Amino acid sequence: MNYFLLGGNCVACSVIALFFLRFWRSSHERLYAIFAAAFWIMGLNWAALGYFNQDEDKTWLYIVRFLAFVLIIYGILDKNRSSRRL
């Protein structure tokens, strides 16, 4: 059951990344590209977590997910900073 849920998380993150890529192609907003990259990283994190069969809280893969969240925060801050210049 655990592998099924990890696979579901991986697929969900990949689909979300594809949606953000589609929005980026139509608007060319950097925020959407950053969000797409962050969700691809999260999807790869879930896939690696199932592949290596390690506990979530005792592995180096937790750092990868942390980097994805840092990327999301960076995208939000970058968007807010660039909107003030206009």
N, C-alpha and C positions, 0 to 999 in steps of 0.2 A: 504494500500500500504506500509505503514511503517513497519508493521509486516512481510510482504513478503520480504522486503529488509533486515531486521534483520535476518530472517531465511536464506536468501541467504548468508549473511556474515558468519553466524554460520556454515553452510554446507561447504562453501569455506575454512574456517579456519580448519575445521575437515579434509577435504580432503588433504590440504597441510600438516597437521600434520601426516597423514598416509603416505604420500610420504616421509617425513623426517624419519619416523620410518623405512620404508623399506630401505632407504639409510643407516641408522644406523645399521640395521641388517646385511647388506652386508659388511660394512667397519669398524664397531665398532669405528667410530669417535665420540668423545664426543660432538662435535659441532652439529651434526645432532640430537642427543638426546635432547640437550638444545633447539634447534629450534623447535622440535616436542612438547616439553613441553610448550614453549612460545605460539605456535599456538593453542594448546589445551586450554590454559588459555584464549587466545583471543576469541576462539569459545564459551567457557563458559560465557565469558563476554557479548558477543552479545546475547546469549540465555537468560541470566539473565536480560539484558536490556529490552528485549521484554516481559519477564515474569512479572517483577515488574512494567512495564509500567511507567517508570520515564523518565524525560528528561536526555539527555546524559551529559549535562554540570552541572547539579545540583545534582549529585548523588555520592555515595561512589564507584560506579562501575568504575568510571574514574580512581581511584587509582589502580584497578585490571589491567586495560589495561596498565597503566604506569609501573606496575611491570613486565608485559610481555615484554615491550620494554627494560626494564633494563636487563631482562634475555637474550634477544637477544644481547644486547651490551656486556654483560658479556661473552657470548659464543664466540663472535668475538674476544674480548680481550684475552680470554683464548687460543683460537686457535693461535693467533699471538704470544703469549708468549711462547707456547709450540713448535712452529716451529723454534724459535730462538735457542732453546736448542739443536736441532739436528744438 
